């Protein structure tokens, strides 16, 4: 479609689409902490627990970049 292969479109969606969704999820976690008046430690726990899976996703790209380098 438009001169791109299916793999290129999937790669774009995986990097930028999921990355944008992860930023939106961080906004939602911050809003949740703000509305619940969680405090500093509660906010830390919310971000640690709810955003921990994002670390693995980001680490995957760093590891791929290091292996390709």
The first five atom37 places (N, CA, C, CB, O) and aatype in JSON, in Angstrom:
{
  "aatype": [20, 20, 20, 20, 20, 20, 20, 20, 20, 20, 20, 20, 20, 20, 20, 20, 20, 20, 20, 20, 20, 20, 20, 20, 20, 20, 20, 20, 20, 20, 20, 20, 20, 20, 20, 20, 20, 20, 20, 20, 20, 20, 20, 20, 20, 20, 20, 20, 20, 20, 20, 20, 20, 20, 20, 20, 20, 20, 20, 20, 20, 20, 20, 20, 20, 20, 20, 20, 20],
  "atom_mask": [
    [1, 1, 1, 1, 1],
    [1, 1, 1, 1, 1],
    [1, 1, 1, 1, 1],
    [1, 1, 1, 1, 1],
    [1, 1, 1, 1, 1],
    [1, 1, 1, 1, 1],
    [1, 1, 1, 1, 1],
    [1, 1, 1, 1, 1],
    [1, 1, 1, 1, 1],
    [1, 1, 1, 1, 1],
    [1, 1, 1, 1, 1],
    [1, 1, 1, 1, 1],
    [1, 1, 1, 1, 1],
    [1, 1, 1, 1, 1],
    [1, 1, 1, 1, 1],
    [1, 1, 1, 1, 1],
    [1, 1, 1, 1, 1],
    [1, 1, 1, 1, 1],
    [1, 1, 1, 1, 1],
    [1, 1, 1, 1, 1],
    [1, 1, 1, 1, 1],
    [1, 1, 1, 1, 1],
    [1, 1, 1, 1, 1],
    [1, 1, 1, 1, 1],
    [1, 1, 1, 1, 1],
    [1, 1, 1, 1, 1],
    [1, 1, 1, 1, 1],
    [1, 1, 1, 1, 1],
    [1, 1, 1, 1, 1],
    [1, 1, 1, 1, 1],
    [1, 1, 1, 1, 1],
    [1, 1, 1, 1, 1],
    [1, 1, 1, 1, 1],
    [1, 1, 1, 1, 1],
    [1, 1, 1, 1, 1],
    [1, 1, 1, 1, 1],
    [1, 1, 1, 1, 1],
    [1, 1, 1, 1, 1],
    [1, 1, 1, 1, 1],
    [1, 1, 1, 1, 1],
    [1, 1, 1, 1, 1],
    [1, 1, 1, 1, 1],
    [1, 1, 1, 1, 1],
    [1, 1, 1, 1, 1],
    [1, 1, 1, 1, 1],
    [1, 1, 1, 1, 1],
    [1, 1, 1, 1, 1],
    [1, 1, 1, 1, 1],
    [1, 1, 1, 1, 1],
    [1, 1, 1, 1, 1],
    [1, 1, 1, 1, 1],
    [1, 1, 1, 1, 1],
    [1, 1, 1, 1, 1],
    [1, 1, 1, 1, 1],
    [1, 1, 1, 1, 1],
    [1, 1, 1, 1, 1],
    [1, 1, 1, 1, 1],
    [1, 1, 1, 1, 1],
    [1, 1, 1, 1, 1],
    [1, 1, 1, 1, 1],
    [1, 1, 1, 1, 1],
    [1, 1, 1, 1, 1],
    [1, 1, 1, 1, 1],
    [1, 1, 1, 1, 1],
    [1, 1, 1, 1, 1],
    [1, 1, 1, 1, 1],
    [1, 1, 1, 1, 1],
    [1, 1, 1, 1, 1],
    [1, 1, 1, 1, 1]
  ],
  "atom_positions": [
    [[0.86, -1.17, 0.0], [0.0, 0.0, 0.0], [0.9, 1.23, 0.0], [-0.97, 0.0, 1.23], [1.75, 1.37, 0.87]],
    [[0.71, 2.12, -0.95], [1.47, 3.36, -1.09], [2.97, 3.12, -1.2], [1.19, 4.28, 0.08], [3.76, 3.98, -0.82]],
    [[3.38, 1.97, -1.72], [4.78, 1.68, -1.91], [5.49, 1.1, -0.7], [5.47, 2.9, -2.32], [6.71, 0.96, -0.72]],
    [[4.77, 0.77, 0.35], [5.36, 0.18, 1.55], [4.97, -1.29, 1.64], [4.92, 0.94, 2.82], [3.88, -1.69, 1.24]],
    [[5.88, -2.08, 2.18], [5.56, -3.49, 2.39], [4.79, -3.65, 3.69], [6.85, -4.35, 2.41], [4.72, -2.74, 4.51]],
    [[4.22, -4.82, 3.84], [3.46, -5.1, 5.07], [4.37, -5.06, 6.29], [2.77, -6.46, 4.97], [3.95, -4.62, 7.36]],
    [[5.61, -5.51, 6.14], [6.56, -5.52, 7.25], [6.93, -4.09, 7.67], [7.83, -6.3, 6.87], [7.09, -3.8, 8.85]],
    [[7.06, -3.2, 6.69], [7.38, -1.81, 7.01], [6.24, -1.12, 7.75], [7.72, -1.04, 5.75], [6.48, -0.36, 8.69]],
    [[5.02, -1.38, 7.34], [3.85, -0.8, 8.0], [3.72, -1.35, 9.41], [2.56, -1.08, 7.19], [3.43, -0.61, 10.35]],
    [[3.93, -2.65, 9.57], [3.85, -3.27, 10.9], [4.95, -2.74, 11.8], [3.95, -4.8, 10.79], [4.71, -2.49, 12.99]],
    [[6.15, -2.55, 11.28], [7.25, -2.0, 12.06], [6.97, -0.58, 12.51], [8.54, -2.05, 11.27], [7.28, -0.21, 13.65]],
    [[6.4, 0.22, 11.62], [6.04, 1.59, 11.98], [4.98, 1.6, 13.07], [5.54, 2.36, 10.74], [5.09, 2.35, 14.04]],
    [[3.95, 0.78, 12.91], [2.9, 0.72, 13.92], [3.42, 0.23, 15.26], [1.77, -0.17, 13.46], [2.98, 0.69, 16.31]],
    [[4.34, -0.71, 15.22], [4.88, -1.26, 16.46], [5.73, -0.23, 17.2], [5.7, -2.52, 16.17], [5.65, -0.13, 18.42]],
    [[6.53, 0.53, 16.47], [7.4, 1.49, 17.14], [6.65, 2.76, 17.54], [8.58, 1.85, 16.25], [6.63, 3.12, 18.71]],
    [[6.04, 3.42, 16.58], [5.42, 4.71, 16.87], [4.02, 4.57, 17.46], [5.36, 5.55, 15.62], [3.66, 5.31, 18.37]],
    [[3.24, 3.63, 16.96], [1.88, 3.45, 17.46], [1.86, 2.98, 18.91], [1.13, 2.47, 16.6], [1.15, 3.55, 19.74]],
    [[2.62, 1.96, 19.19], [2.66, 1.44, 20.57], [3.38, 2.43, 21.47], [3.36, 0.07, 20.62], [3.02, 2.57, 22.64]],
    [[4.39, 3.12, 20.95], [5.07, 4.15, 21.74], [4.13, 5.27, 22.14], [6.24, 4.72, 20.97], [4.16, 5.73, 23.29]],
    [[3.3, 5.72, 21.21], [2.32, 6.77, 21.52], [1.29, 6.25, 22.53], [1.61, 7.25, 20.24], [0.88, 6.99, 23.43]],
    [[0.89, 5.02, 22.39], [-0.06, 4.42, 23.34], [0.56, 4.32, 24.73], [-0.5, 3.03, 22.86], [-0.13, 4.51, 25.73]],
    [[1.86, 4.03, 24.8], [2.54, 3.95, 26.1], [2.59, 5.33, 26.76], [3.96, 3.39, 25.93], [2.39, 5.44, 27.97]],
    [[2.84, 6.37, 25.99], [2.83, 7.72, 26.56], [1.44, 8.08, 27.07], [3.29, 8.75, 25.51], [1.3, 8.71, 28.12]],
    [[0.42, 7.69, 26.34], [-0.95, 7.94, 26.79], [-1.25, 7.17, 28.07], [-1.96, 7.54, 25.69], [-1.93, 7.69, 28.96]],
    [[-0.74, 5.95, 28.18], [-0.94, 5.17, 29.4], [-0.24, 5.83, 30.59], [-0.41, 3.74, 29.21], [-0.77, 5.8, 31.7]],
    [[0.94, 6.44, 30.37], [1.61, 7.16, 31.45], [0.77, 8.35, 31.9], [2.99, 7.62, 31.0], [0.7, 8.64, 33.09]],
    [[0.15, 9.04, 30.95], [-0.75, 10.13, 31.3], [-1.92, 9.63, 32.14], [-1.27, 10.82, 30.03], [-2.3, 10.28, 33.12]],
    [[-2.49, 8.5, 31.77], [-3.62, 7.94, 32.52], [-3.18, 7.56, 33.93], [-4.19, 6.71, 31.79], [-3.92, 7.81, 34.88]],
    [[-2.01, 6.97, 34.09], [-1.51, 6.6, 35.42], [-1.3, 7.85, 36.27], [-0.19, 5.79, 35.32], [-1.66, 7.87, 37.44]],
    [[-0.72, 8.89, 35.68], [-0.53, 10.15, 36.4], [-1.85, 10.78, 36.8], [0.26, 11.13, 35.56], [-1.98, 11.29, 37.91]],
    [[-2.83, 10.75, 35.91], [-4.16, 11.28, 36.23], [-4.81, 10.47, 37.35], [-5.06, 11.29, 34.98], [-5.46, 11.04, 38.22]],
    [[-4.64, 9.17, 37.32], [-5.18, 8.31, 38.38], [-4.55, 8.64, 39.72], [-4.95, 6.84, 38.03], [-5.24, 8.69, 40.74]],
    [[-3.24, 8.85, 39.73], [-2.55, 9.21, 40.97], [-3.0, 10.57, 41.47], [-1.02, 9.2, 40.76], [-3.16, 10.78, 42.68]],
    [[-3.22, 11.51, 40.56], [-3.64, 12.86, 40.95], [-5.04, 12.85, 41.54], [-3.59, 13.8, 39.74], [-5.28, 13.46, 42.58]],
    [[-5.96, 12.15, 40.87], [-7.35, 12.14, 41.33], [-7.52, 11.38, 42.64], [-8.24, 11.54, 40.27], [-8.42, 11.69, 43.42]],
    [[-6.69, 10.38, 42.89], [-6.82, 9.61, 44.12], [-6.01, 10.2, 45.26], [-6.39, 8.18, 43.88], [-6.04, 9.69, 46.38]],
    [[-5.28, 11.31, 44.98], [-4.44, 11.97, 45.98], [-3.5, 10.95, 46.62], [-5.31, 12.66, 47.07], [-3.45, 10.81, 47.84]],
    [[-2.77, 10.25, 45.78], [-1.95, 9.12, 46.22], [-0.71, 9.55, 46.99], [-1.55, 8.3, 45.03], [-0.16, 8.74, 47.74]],
    [[-0.26, 10.76, 46.85], [0.97, 11.18, 47.5], [2.18, 10.72, 46.71], [1.04, 10.64, 48.93], [2.05, 10.09, 45.66]],
    [[3.36, 11.04, 47.22], [4.58, 10.71, 46.48], [4.82, 9.2, 46.42], [5.78, 11.4, 47.11], [5.11, 8.65, 45.36]],
    [[4.7, 8.54, 47.55], [4.96, 7.1, 47.57], [3.88, 6.34, 46.8], [5.04, 6.59, 49.01], [4.19, 5.4, 46.07]],
    [[2.64, 6.74, 46.95], [1.55, 6.09, 46.22], [1.69, 6.26, 44.72], [0.22, 6.62, 46.68], [1.43, 5.34, 43.95]],
    [[2.1, 7.46, 44.31], [2.33, 7.7, 42.89], [3.47, 6.84, 42.38], [2.63, 9.18, 42.63], [3.4, 6.29, 41.28]],
    [[4.53, 6.72, 43.17], [5.65, 5.86, 42.8], [5.2, 4.41, 42.64], [6.77, 5.95, 43.85], [5.58, 3.75, 41.68]],
    [[4.4, 3.94, 43.56], [3.92, 2.55, 43.5], [3.02, 2.35, 42.28], [3.15, 2.19, 44.79], [3.1, 1.32, 41.61]],
    [[2.16, 3.33, 41.98], [1.31, 3.22, 40.8], [2.15, 3.14, 39.53], [0.35, 4.42, 40.73], [1.92, 2.28, 38.68]],
    [[3.12, 4.04, 39.41], [3.95, 4.01, 38.21], [4.79, 2.74, 38.16], [4.85, 5.24, 38.15], [4.99, 2.17, 37.08]],
    [[5.29, 2.28, 39.29], [6.09, 1.06, 39.32], [5.26, -0.15, 38.9], [6.69, 0.83, 40.71], [5.68, -0.94, 38.07]],
    [[4.09, -0.28, 39.47], [3.26, -1.45, 39.19], [2.62, -1.43, 37.83], [2.21, -1.57, 40.22], [2.59, -2.45, 37.14]],
    [[2.1, -0.28, 37.43], [1.34, -0.23, 36.18], [2.21, 0.01, 34.96], [0.3, 0.84, 36.26], [1.82, -0.36, 33.85]],
    [[3.37, 0.61, 35.13], [4.22, 0.92, 33.99], [5.42, 0.0, 33.87], [4.68, 2.35, 34.07], [6.28, 0.21, 33.01]],
    [[5.5, -1.02, 34.71], [6.68, -1.89, 34.68], [6.78, -2.68, 33.39], [6.63, -2.86, 35.85], [7.89, -2.94, 32.92]],
    [[5.67, -3.04, 32.8], [5.69, -3.77, 31.54], [6.26, -2.96, 30.39], [4.31, -4.23, 31.19], [6.79, -3.51, 29.43]],
    [[6.14, -1.65, 30.49], [6.68, -0.78, 29.45], [8.2, -0.81, 29.43], [6.19, 0.64, 29.65], [8.81, -0.59, 28.38]],
    [[8.81, -1.08, 30.56], [10.27, -1.14, 30.63], [10.78, -2.28, 29.74], [10.74, -1.34, 32.1], [11.77, -2.11, 29.02]],
    [[10.14, -3.41, 29.79], [10.54, -4.54, 28.95], [10.38, -4.24, 27.48], [9.74, -5.76, 29.31], [11.21, -4.64, 26.67]],
    [[9.31, -3.55, 27.12], [9.09, -3.19, 25.73], [10.18, -2.24, 25.24], [7.69, -2.56, 25.54], [10.71, -2.4, 24.14]],
    [[10.53, -1.25, 26.06], [11.58, -0.3, 25.69], [12.95, -0.99, 25.67], [11.6, 0.89, 26.68], [13.78, -0.7, 24.82]],
    [[13.17, -1.91, 26.62], [14.45, -2.62, 26.67], [14.66, -3.47, 25.42], [14.53, -3.5, 27.93], [15.79, -3.66, 24.97]],
    [[13.58, -3.99, 24.87], [13.67, -4.8, 23.65], [14.28, -3.99, 22.51], [12.27, -5.32, 23.24], [15.12, -4.5, 21.78]],
    [[13.87, -2.75, 22.37], [14.42, -1.91, 21.3], [15.88, -1.55, 21.57], [13.59, -0.64, 21.14], [16.68, -1.48, 20.64]],
    [[16.22, -1.33, 22.82], [17.61, -1.01, 23.17], [18.51, -2.21, 22.89], [17.73, -0.58, 24.66], [19.6, -2.06, 22.34]],
    [[18.05, -3.4, 23.26], [18.84, -4.61, 23.04], [18.99, -4.87, 21.55], [18.19, -5.82, 23.73], [20.07, -5.24, 21.09]],
    [[17.92, -4.68, 20.77], [18.02, -4.86, 19.33], [19.0, -3.87, 18.73], [16.65, -4.7, 18.66], [19.79, -4.24, 17.86]],
    [[18.97, -2.64, 19.18], [19.88, -1.62, 18.67], [21.32, -1.97, 19.0], [19.51, -0.24, 19.26], [22.21, -1.79, 18.17]],
    [[21.57, -2.47, 20.22], [22.93, -2.85, 20.6], [23.43, -4.05, 19.81], [23.0, -3.15, 22.1], [24.6, -4.1, 19.44]],
    [[22.56, -5.01, 19.55], [22.97, -6.19, 18.79], [23.22, -5.88, 17.31], [21.91, -7.28, 18.91], [24.07, -6.5, 16.68]],
    [[22.49, -4.92, 16.76], [22.66, -4.56, 15.36], [23.85, -3.64, 15.15], [21.41, -3.91, 14.83], [24.34, -3.51, 14.02]],
    [[24.32, -3.02, 16.19], [25.41, -2.05, 16.09], [26.74, -2.66, 15.92], [25.44, -1.21, 17.28], [27.74, -1.95, 15.82]]
  ]
}
